[in-house]
Structure formats: structure tokens, C-alpha cells
Amino acid sequence: MRSMPESSLPASPTEGQSPPRRWNRRYALVIVVLIHVAALVAILLSRVHRPTPPPPSVDVVLFQEKVPEKRTPEPSPNASNIVPAAIAPPPVAVPPLPPLDVAPDAVRSPAPAPAPASPPAPTPQSAPSPPVKETVASAPPKLFEECGDASDRQMVADVYRLTVGSQSVSEMRRRKPIKRVCLAQLDITPRSFREGFPGIGSTVEWFGMDIRFTVNVAETATWELMLLADDGAVLSIDDENVIDNDGIHAPTPVATRVKLEKGLRNFRVRYFQGPGPDLALMLAWKKPGAADYAYVPRSLIGRPPSGTLPPIH
């Protein structure tokens, strides 16, 4: 038998080498993956370079918020720059008050007795009359006077200095009085106050007064009392509050009905003045069966008991 040479025999695959078919499959898989990656990159690039469409136009209308105009109330002839209370009580119609007594009945001098008739004297020759002197109008009486020099003023008032922004007569409880003055009547109609107090004339606002006096009630009956104040005031009778007109407000009257027993009654009015320059303090009553208010007659007003007044420092 004829043997073939070793070089003509097919070479057998050596150990550790893959067949050629397996390498062809790997090449094909790599080509497919590269094709997919190239397609993905082309899609992404086409989206990046695509022009962005312009946004749709929108008509924008600006609305300006309207702030309500803050109107400053017109100043009344009786008060200016007054901060009203939260809810002011309804006004009470106060008719014109009658003229006051000029002096208590106790100090009025009796009328002179008529002189006895005498025979007519001879008429002397008339002398030339002296020239008439012009009379100068006297200054109006001050609201507040020193108590020692005002024997006809029976209402005693202790004056307190208050801090700016005080809102109530209760602020006087934390302080001591700095002055004592006297009044003839609580008939201070709404007015501008610039004269101050004796010795402390600069005190024209942010002050308080604790006013005490007695009233000799003629009969036991129900009386109608009215307290008008600018700014706040509280009326007490025999240590019981009967009218509360406290707070910062324009001239405001408050009325009530109170049964008063006959005899001396201790009246007390606590008043405070906030921002100036205007103030008002009026106390009036209406007798049983009367149609109009009237001031308490000065003949019925007396000095308070000495033990009720605090010391002045």
C-alpha cells in the first residue's frame, strides 16, 4: 500500500483554537451592534439639530391692584387729630344749658334795707361831668385756679402727668398727683386748651384729673345724668361708677338714669386728655319731670371730705 506524505494530509485543529465558523458569528454580532449604535446616534443627532418651533404667542394683560384710598376725616370745629374709639356711643342731644349761678347762695350778700325818707336837699349847682374813661374788657376766667385763692371753687382736682399714648383714666392709678387745682363747674365746652395749669403751664396734653366734690341732693328721685368728654371720663357717685365715657375720642356725650338719695352725695369725675389741643368736660343733669338738661347748681356743690384727698408730693 502506498503511503501519502505528511504534508498532503489536512491539518487537524490544535487544542485551544475555535473553529472558523465560531469566529464568523462573533464578527457578525459586532457588526449588528455597531449598526444599531450608528442608527441610534443618527436619531439623536437628528433630534438635536431639529429647529425648535417658536412658542405660541399669548396676550398678557397686566391688572394693577387697586388699593383703596385712605381718606382722612375732615376735622370738626370741635376736635382735631382725635383718634376715635372703636365704636362711639350714639350722640345724645344736649339742649342749650341755662346760665349758671355766679356764686353759691351761702355767700350772696343780703339786699340793703331801704333808707328812711328825708326831706329833699337843695339842688347844688351841677359841676362839669368828668371825662368818660374807656373800659377795658377783663380777661376770661381761667379754667383752673389754685385752691387756696379760689374759695368759690368747690371742685377739687388732682392733676397727673400721663405718658404719651395713654388710652384710659386708669393710667392715673399708677402715678402720683403733681398739682392740685380747683374748678367752679364742669362746664368746659369743646375748646382749644393752651393755658395749662397754674405753675405747670406747659402741661396741655397727656394729663389726667381726678375731680372730687359733693352734691346736696334735694330729694330722693331718679335723675338723668349726662357726661360729655374729650377725651375720656368716668363718673362715680358714692364710689360706684355710673357713666363710663372712657377712651380717646371726639367730644361725646353719654347719659344714664340714676336713683339718688336725698342728702350729700360724693361725686367723682376722672378725666384724661390725650392728644391736644382740644378738650371738653361737661356734667349736667335733668331733674325729675324736667324737659332740659342743666348744670348742677353751684349752690349745691361743696368741697369733698378732707380724708378722700391723697397727699400732694
Secondary structure by P-SEA (a helix, b strand, c coil): cccccccccccccccccccaaaaaaaaaaaaaaaaaaaaaaaaaaaaaacccccccbbbbbbbccccccccccccccccccccccccccccccccccccccccccccccccccccccccccccccccccccbbbbcccccccccccccccccccbbbbbbbbccccccccccccccccbbbbbccccccccccccccccccccccccccccccccccccbbbbbbbbbbcccbbbbccccccccccccccbbbbbbbbbbcccbbbbbbbbbbcccccbbbbbbbbccccccccccccccbbbcccccccccc
